[in-house]
Amino acid sequence: MNKNDQKPGGELKKSLGPVMLWGLGVGYVISGEYFGWNLGLAEGGAYGMLFAFVLITLMYVAFVFSYAELACAIPRAGGVFVYGIRALGPFWGYIGGVAQVVEFVFAPPAIAMAIGAYAGTWLGDVDPRVSAAAAFVLFTLLNLWGVRQAATFELVITVLAVGELLLFTGVVAPHFRVENFTANAWPNGWTGAFAAVPFAIWFYLAIEGVANAAEEAKHPQRDVAIGFGAAMLTLVALAICVFFVGVGVGGWERIVYSPDQLTGSGGAIVVADGAEPQDSPLPLALGQLFAVDHPLYHMLVGIGALGLIASLNGIILIAGRALFEMGRVGFLPRILGSTNRRTQTPACALVLNMIIGVFAITVLPTGKLITMSAMGAVTLYIVSMIALMRLRKTEPLLQRPYRTPWYPVLPIVALAIAIIALACMIWENLNNVGDLSKIQNLASSISLWYLLFLVVASGYYQFVLKSRLKSMEWDQLAKTEAGGDTEKKDV
């Protein structure tokens, strides 16, 4: 990458309409319907996962129809980072931005791992991490090429992926049995239900990325609300289909573990000791109905991989923009806030995201990647809902082409559930690692790593960024980066 091609403080190209934004919104998330959510069944069974699913679906519906107000009023690539700065000041904007980076940086490696698992269906003994890393590099290159190209590709494969989920539902639904869904449905009680929360979040994680593409929308004040709402409704319908049909075809154990790890005993399914959850629930469901060499099985699995590709490509796109905005404002190295002069893409941010993602693939399993990403996501939701309600008080005259319905009920519901979800994930992760006095257990705790990351980020703000901001004209910085006039805020 030639340094002369980088444009400091660059602007992103406006090329997206409402259909493209719908495609991005569904595409960011649709891999959550293909894998990851089934890991929650191992924690809570069908009923525990159902409880988590209903709770988290309510949170996301309330969140999306609230967050869209911020995206339409302040269409900037930084999303919650920008909204937090404008409403709550630089520190909370920075914390929201850090949480957003955690979400978008750790989600793509998890998706890439699932692509590696799907690739194993055709490539045999190839290490899934190798396939995952190759996919990560390939789609980073696509995003470096240009946003229009990446978004067009995203729309095409998203439509195909939605079609595949509908086809999967149509093929498998006739084999749904209530007794399969209800068998061993509550194995770990309420503990398992709360442990399933991060995997229920995975059904919808990254839908907020539509807001990060708002700066590239042709008419953001209109198009974002349409694309956002349509994407959310589409995803809820698809999640309901795959959850109920997938579990009901043969019981939850059969879409979590491979057949060689299961045995039958007195009509019950017994999971072998040390069995490892799998990243491919839909192929496992189909494998109960068709032989693996059946043409329909191969067609459905092949098209299904497109859903994973859609999300990997889409979240790489928004991860680059999250890093870009924090670099553009100076909260991360300025080079991350530059765009390529020829393609107007945030090239340096995309490359850094790729390096971190490939490293994460080599050291963390899928479940831990999902949990880390989910913790970042709900922190983002907490900051953004507080920012929304704060802006309603401090800037009542801010132009809001779209306003949250049933305000303030929806943002309060989203905020309350997000706080509960974050507390559950931190507690459950700490509770499951065993004796915290042992170094190896500490090292395995995603909760501790996430909290440590927030502490280090806060320290960096206090001792590095705070003094830097004092030397800046903060009100002018806020006007430029938050997209409008603001009152001067305390640093």
N, C-alpha and C positions, 0 to 999 in steps of 0.2 A: 504494500500500500504506500503510494508516494505521498510524502508529507505535503507536497505542493498542491495535492488534490483536496486537502482538508480545508474547510471553510470555517473559521472560528465563529462561535456564536451564531451558527447557521439557522436557517429557517427550513421547515419541512414542506414538502410539495403538497399542495391541496388537490387531491385527485379522487376522493372517495365519496360515493353517494350512499343513500340509505340501504340499498340492496347489498352493496359491498360491506357496509358496517354490520348488517345482519349476518353476512357470511363470515366476517371476522369474529363476531360475538359467538356464534355457534361453533365456528371452527376452533377458537381458543379452548373451548370447554369440552367438545364432543368426545375427546378421548376418555373423559371421565365416565362416559357411558360404556366404554369398551373394556376398561380395566380399572384396577385400583379400588373401586367401591366394594368389590367382593372381599377384600381383605377385612372390611368391617364385619362381615359375616363370621369370620373366625373369632372375632372378639365378642360379638353380641348375639349371634344366631339371627334367624329371620326376624323375630319380634324386636330384638335389641336394635338391629339395623333399621327396622321400620320406624321405631321411635326416633332414632337419630335422623333418619331421612325426612320425616314429617317436620321435625323441629328446624332442621337446616333449610329445607325448602321454604318454610315460612320466613326465615331470616333473609334468604336471598330475594324472594319476591318483594319484601318490604325494603330491602337494601337497594335493589336495582331501580325501583320506582322512586326512590329518594335520591340516589346518587346521580341519576340522570339530570336532576335540576342543576347540580354543580357542573356537570359536563357541558350542559347547554349554555350556562351563564358564563363559564370560564373555560373555553375550549383550548386547553394547553396540553402538550404531550406528557407533562409530569403527573397528571392525575392528582391523587391525594396529596402529593408533595406540594403542588401549587395551591390547592384548596386550603391545606393546613397553614401554609405561610400567610395566606391572605386573611384567614379567619382567626388564627390562634397565635400567629407570630412565628419566627424562624425556627425555634426549637421544636415545637410540635409538628411543624411542617417537615422538618428534617427527620424526626422520628417516624412520621408517616411514610416519608420517602424511603427510609431504610427498610421498613417493614415491606413496602411494595417491592423493593429490590430483592429481598429475601424470597418473597413469594414467586416472583417471575424468574429468578435465577435458579431456584431449586426445582421448580415444576418441570422445565424441559428435560433435565436428566432422567426424571422418573418416567416421562413419556417415552424418551429414547430407549430406556430399558425395556419397556413393553414392546416397542418396535423390534428390539433384539430378540425378545421371546417369540414374537410372531414370526420373525425371519427364520428362527430355528425350525419352524414347521417345514420349510423348504430347503434350508441349508444344512440340516443335520446337526453335526457336532460343533459347528462354529460357535465360539464364545459369544453369548449375547451382548457382552460389553463391547466387543469389537464392532458388531453391527450397530450398536447404539451410538458409539463415538463417530462412526462413519456417517450415520444419519444426521447427527448434530452438525458436523462440519458441512455436509451437503446443503442443509437448509439455512445455515448461516450464510453461505455463499449466495443462495437465492435472494436472501434479504439484502445482502450487499449490492446486488444487481439493481434493485429499485423497488419502491413501495408498490407501484402500480402492478409490476410483474408479480410480486409476492402476494398482493391482495387478489389479483385475478386468479392465480393458481389456487389460493385459499378458497375462493368462492366455488370453483369447479369441484374440488375434491370434497368440500363440505357438503354440497348438494348430493354427491355420490354417497358420502358417508351417512347422511340422513336417510337416503333411500335404502341403504344396506340395513340400517337399524329397523326400518319399517318392514323390510323383507324378512329379517330375522324374527321379528315379532309375529309376522303372519305365518311363518313356517313352524315356529315353536309353540305358539299360543294354543293350538288344538291339543297339545300334550300337557297343558297345565293341569295340575291336580291339587286341590286344596289340602289334601292330606300330606302331600310332599312339602308344601309351604309351611305347614304347621308342625311338622315333625321336628322334635328337639329344637324348638324355635326360641327358647329362652334359657340357654345353657348357663349363662354367667350372671343372670339377674340384671339389676340396674348398673352394676359395675361394668358389665359388658356393653350395655347400651351407651353409656357415656364414653367408653373406650372406642366405640364405633364412630364417634363424632367426626374425627378428621377424615375418615373415609366417606362419610356422607357429604362433607364439604367438597370432596374431590368430584362429586357429581357436577358441581357448578363453578369450581374454582377457576378464576381468571376471567369471568364474565365482565368484571369491571374494566378489563382491558379495552373495551369499546371507548371508554373515556380518554384513554391515552392516544387513541387515533383521532380524537376530535379535531386536533389542530390540522389534520390532513383531510378533513371533510370539506366538501365544496360549500355546503350551507350548514355549518355545525348546529346553529340554533334550532334548526328544524330536523335535520337528518339524524342526529344523535339519538333523540328521544324515540324516533320511529324504529331505528335499527336496534337500539337497546331493548325496548319492550318486546319487540317481535322475537328477538333472540332468546330472551328469558322464557317466554311462553313456549317456544319450540323445545327448549331444553327440559322444561318440567314435564312436558308430554313424553319425550323420549326416555327420561329417567324412570318415569312410572312404568313404561312398557318393559324396559330391560330388567328392572328390579323384580317385578312380579313374575314375569315370564321366565326369567333366568332361574330364579329360585324354585318356582313351581314345577319345573319339568322333572326334577329328580331329587330335590332337597338341597339345602344350602351347601352341604359338605361337598357335593359333586361339582360345584363351580368354584370351589376354593382349592381343592387338592386334586392331584392327578389320580386316575383310576387305580394305579398300582400302589397308592398309599391308603386305599380304603378297603375295608372288608365288611361283610354283612354278618350280624349276629342277632338272631331272634327278631328279624325285621328291622333292627336299628342299624345305622351306619357307624362303623368304628374307624376312627382315624389312627393310623399307625404312629407310634412314638417317633418324635423327631421329624414328622412330616412338614414339608415346606409349602406355604401358600404359593399359588401360581398367579402369573400376571395375565392370564388369558381366559376369563370366565365364559365369554361367548363361544369360543371353540370347545371348551369343556362341556357347555350345554348342548351344542350341536353334536358332539361326539357321543352323546347318549342316544341320539336318534339315527345317526348315519355313520357308516364306516369312514375312517380317515381318508380312504381312497375314493370316496363317493364324489362325483363332479359337483354336486350342490354344496357339499362341505367345503371343498376347495374354493368354489366361487365366493361363498359367504365369508370365509376367512380371508381370502385375497382382497375383497372389497373392504372388509373390516379394517385391514391395515391402513386404509386411506383415512379413517377417522383419527388414528394415531398420528399420521403424517400431518393432517390438518391442524391438530393442536400443537404439535411440535413446531411447525412453521409459524403458526399464529403467535404463540407465546414467545418465540425467539424475536418476532417483530416487536412486541410490546416490551419485552425485557430490554431491548436496545434503546427504546424510547424512554424508559424509566431511568436508566443510567445517563442517557443523553441530557435529560432535563436537569438532573442534579449536577452534571458537569457544566452545563450552560450557565447555571446560576452561581457556580463556584463552590458548591458544597461537596463536590468530588473534583478530582483533577480536571482542569479546563479542557484538556484534550478530548475528554469523553463528551464534551458539549459541542464538538465540531461535526460538520457534515461534509461528505465528499462533494466536491464542486461539480462533478459530472453527474452523479446519481441522486444527490441531495438525500442520501441516507446516512444515519449516524454510525459510520463505519467503525470508528475506534470502540464505541460502546458495544457494538455487535461482536467484535473480535474478543473483547474482554469477557463478555458473557459466554462465548464459546469456550474459552480457556477454562473458566471456572466450571462450566457444565461438564466438560470432558473429565476434569479432575474429579468432580463429584461422582460421576459414573463409576470411576475406579475404586472408590472408597466407601460408598454408602449403598445399602440395599434399598429397594423401591419403597418399602413401607416407611423408612426413616426419611427419605426424600419427600414423600407425600406429607408426612407429619410436619416437617420443617416448613414446607411451603404453606400448609394450612395455618400454622401459627402466624406466619407473616401476613397471610390474607386477613384473618380476623382482627389483627392489630390495625391493619389498614381500615377495616370497616368501622372500628371503634373511633379512630381519629376522624374519619370522613363524616360520620354521622354527627359528631360533636361540632365539626366545622360547619356543616349545613345549618344546624340550629343556631350557632353563634352568628353566622352571616345574616340570618333572618333578622337578628336583633341589631347588629352593628351596621348593616348596609341594606336597609329596607327598600332603598331606591335602586339597587342593583338590577339591571335588566335581566329578567328571568323569563325567557320565551316559553319554558316549560316549568311548571310548578308542581311540587310533590302533592299527589292527592291525599286527602285525609290527614293533612299535616296538623299536629306533630305526631300522630299515632304511628305512622309507618316508620319514621326514623327512630322513634323510641323503641319500637318492637325490634328493629334491626340491631340497635345498639345493645339492648338488654340481652338478646340471644347471643350476640357476638362476644360479650363479656363472659357469659356462662360457658360458651364453647371454648374460649381461650383458657379459662380456669380449669375446665375438664381436661383439656389436652395436656396442660402443664402437670396437673396432679396425676393423671393416669400414667403419663410417661415416667414421672418420678417414682410412682408406686410400683411400676413393673420392672425396674432395673435391679431390684434387690438391695443389698447392703451398700448404702452410698459412701461408706467409709473405705470401700475398696476402689482403687484407682480404675480398674477395668470397668467397673459398673458406672462410675462417674463418666468415663469416656464414652459409654454407650447411651447416655441420656441426652436425647435431642432437646428436652426441656432446658437442661442446664446449659447446653451449647447455645440455644436461642437466647436465653436470659443473659448469658455472658456476652453474646454479641451485642445485645441492646445496651448493656453496661459500657462496653468498650466504645460503642458508637456515641453514647451520651458523653463519655469522657473526652472523646475527640472533639465533640461540639464545644464543650466547656473550655477546653484548654487550647484549641486551635482555631475553630471557626468563630467562636464568640469574639475574640480579639480582632479577627479579620473583619467581621461584620461591623464592629464599632468604627472601623476606619472607612466604611462605605457610607454612601447616602442610602440608608435603608429604604426610605420611602420611594426613591427612584428605582431601586432594585425591585421592590414589590410591584410597582407600576408596570415595569417591563416584563417581569417573569410571571406575575399573577394576572396579567392581562387587563389592567385598568387602574383607575385612581384608587388609592387607599389612604387611610390615615396612617401617620407614622406609628410604628409599633416598637415597643421596648425590646431590645436585644437581651 
